[in-house]
Amino acid sequence: MGVLFVLGKALLRLGKPADAVAPLQRAAALNPSDEVSVHYQLGQALKACGRDAEAHRALQKADELRTAAMEAAKVDTSVAGAR
């Protein structure tokens, strides 16, 4: 996890979702196809700010990444079991 993610998550936990959005967006932009947590936290921050359409996109991205990671894990375990 990067510093921007940690900062954004901390701001969100402190009840400052508007302040959390920018660092979380930057963290997501730096690694758009990785880190389910970044996209999830960004979605939560955007939702708390009333930016529902953007929140939906971020949460959808988090779900897509989570699903892809689960599928990859299934492939890894099936390959390992075939040895």
Secondary structure as GFF3:
##gff-version 3
##sequence-region A 1 83
A	DSSP	alpha_helix	3	13	.	.	.	ID=ss1
A	DSSP	alpha_helix	17	30	.	.	.	ID=ss2
A	DSSP	alpha_helix	36	48	.	.	.	ID=ss3
A	DSSP	alpha_helix	52	81	.	.	.	ID=ss4
###
